[in-house]
């Protein structure tokens, strides 16, 4: 019996040798923590990236503040793509990103939206009055103390003199996409979201665009996290800065700030 077992073992080794080397394990896909407003663009980019034979990134979408806190608590992200500079700075100060990989990639704008069949009209400018247009409803926004879109919206309302009239009538949402959904479903008569969000939902219309000088510049930075060990993270970041991604971002209404990356970078 021992001789038979040994013979079978040797035969197995011979079969393995004849079969050639085992295939290398598939590369682990990088994980991206990305602002909710990036979903449409990044979903498309992830698809084209995978079609080129690269590991399709796993993307977790939420408000930038939520994602930054998760990374701080040890969540395994390889890249962080924020909707504002503040939350990227927050992680940078805690030494949780690689500063040499950080790039300010995109710009956006914020708009006032209403359900598509709404007749609401608002004159945008100093002395902004949203209270009358709201009627008995509330203004949908991301959390004004933490969610970037909510912070931008509050700053714009304060600058234009409209905050005092609506500050007690805000439906604060956990992310800009959640605020968008409130308006899209007709649960709020007005909302403040990014222009790219409004363009992504056929059930809302843009009532007015907030002046660029009424709020801090809306900049989306991206960086590799300090604890990332994924060898494909750098390649994915380069791809996000490249021409294919630029086309996808611009199709969704973003302005691409960074010049395209090249293989030498």
Secondary structure by P-SEA (a helix, b strand, c coil): caaaaaaaaaaaaaaaaaaccccccccbbbbbbccccaaaaaaaaaaaaaaacccbbbbbbccaaaaaaaaaacccccccccccaaaaaaaaaaccccccccccccccbbbbbcccccccccccccccccccccccbbbbbccccccaaaaaaaaaaaaacccccccccccccccaaaaaaaaaaccccbbbbcaaaaaacccccccccccccccccbbbbbbbcccccccaaaaaaaaaacaaaaaaaaaaccccccccccccc
